Amino acid sequence: MIALKGRSVYGGIARGVISFYQRDRISISRRKINDPEKEWDRYLEAKDAAVAELEALREQTAEKIGSADADIFYIQQLILNDSQFVRGVKEYIFDEKCNADYAVARTSQRLAEIMRQGDSDYIRERFTDVYDGSERIIRQLQNQSSSEFKLDEISIICAEDLLPSETATLDKSKVAAFCTRGGSTNSHTAILARTMNIPALIGLGDVKLEEYDGRYAIVDGYDGVIYIEPDNETTIRIKRREEEEGRKHELLQKLKGRRNVTRDGREIEVYANIGGLGDLESAIENDAGGIGLLRSEFLYLQRDSFPDEEELFYNYRRVVEDMKGKRVVIRTLDIGADKTADYFDLDKEENPALGMRAVRLCLRRQDIFRTQLRALLRASAYGKLSILIPMIIDVDEVYRVKDIIHKVKDELISKHIAFGEDVELGVMIETPAAVMISDLLAKEVDFFSIGTNDLEQYTLAIDRQNPNYENVVPPNHLAVLRMIKLVVENAHSHGIKVCLCGELGADLSLTEILMEMQLDALSVAPPQVLPVRRMIRSLNLSDRRQVHSNIQRVLHY
């Protein structure tokens, strides 16, 4: 038996024969050309053909596994039509008089390197889309077709990594799991695995996976291990683990429709955080009490122009209607820092996490903000919608936002356009400044949402995206927990409610402490909704001695 350790991006147990995917190698050499115009025409024809292929792939993928995953091919279309990409190819062809396939290869290398150095994990992982799309143009130029990866039996797909176009053509009914040497939690392989609900391991390292092609294996997506030709003891142990997880899943399903009440009668709401329409089905499937945080920037990213009011309205209305009367909290645009789009034309900043982002940008670019607010208010006529303002650090910002909202409402009234009469306005508490003035903010808004991801970053002065700092401080830092407690006290003293919507809310070791702090709601990723609800129902907060002991144990005092 051989056991290879990786990092799990989706849990579960899978069995099958290893099928190693070896990508075709494309040979590209530089050639001197005499007619740049003719070569340029060859390139344009190949690019248009590649874009058409991507559109066909997009439609095919949308039909098989959903439109959210199919959008990756729309992104590749945007890349191939991007002015920077096209200009780069043109410069190579005309200035250096080189062949088109070489020009495409060099341009894609340059663009991919820029993306590798991007500010966010998402942008850094998209460099593979540059290679995937440019390779499609090169194949057109060389009159080559990519080989089809056929599966004859239930297989565990192993590879260096997989490109979107490669995963799109797989027979999904025969894929048991994915295992890759490289990759990350944001890679297309990881996203696809979560969509397909199958185990996936990444980061297996420098192992020659091709040597195990055709051998039987078991993937343990809970512990992040692939067992190649497992022995009898391992097979029995994995089977027991699978049965145990199955029982847990069945018990979780029984929580649907039940109240989130502790054994001594304390109740709390459990909502879902979603990043777009693609997560909505999961939130509904996991019986979330509502949407505690919809990150609205999903409609602004991965495109080359601003969405108009009608597009925004359609998407917001769909979420509100699909939640069937449950509360939907939509955070206004939080572009900036690690989430950027070129068409916003933002200045380059030395420290974008502390720069022009979120409400600061919206107050400066009120044309963008007003369009979003009109769409939000119009959607509020179709359900229970609340508006959440991010990155507030001063009461004056709230005054200015409220003034804009009042003016937008007046516009809608003058045009006889309906909107909800009871739209609540909340602010995100995600900076130390907001914590310290939370008593003043509570007088001006209807609710608070504590964003612990940014609150931890700004309080501890640590980049939360840098894996090198994971072990620098305890995961449940006393300073952050004390801030949460202070915010709750200030909110309740002014009669408003508080929801915690950061990663801390999904930490089951903290559920008891957060309940003890009197939080009114938790909002977590959709798959975490039922586990958090199960933990809540297991607690007995009336046992004061036990509660105090547990709090001391977690907070280390």
Secondary structure, DSSP 8 states (H G I E B T S, - for coil): -EEEE-EEEE--EEEEEEEE-----------B-S-HHHHHHHHHHHHHHHHHHHHHHHHHHHHHH-HHHHHHHHHHHHHHH-HHHHHHHHHHHHHS-B-HHHHHHHHHHHHHHHHHT-SSHHHHHTHHHHHHHHHHHHHHHHT--------SSSEEEEES---HHHHHTS-GGGEEEEEESS--TTSHHHHHHHHHT--EEE---S--GGGGTT-EEEEETTTTEEEES--HHHHHHHHHHHHHHHHHHHHHHTTTT---B-TTS-B-EEEEEESSGGGHHHHHHTT-SEEEEEEGGGGTSSSSS---HHHHHHHHHHHHHHTTTSEEEEE----BTTB--GGG-----S-GGGSS-HHHHHHHSHHHHHHHHHHHHHHGGGS-EEEEE-S---HHHHHHHHHHHHHHHHHHHHTT----TT-EEEEEE-SHHHHHTHHHHTTT-SEEEE-HHHHHHHHHT--TT-GGGTTTS-SS-HHHHHHHHHHHHHHHHTT-EEEE-SGGGG-TTTHHHHHHTT-SEEEE-GGGHHHHHHHHHH--TT-HHHHHHHHHHHHT-
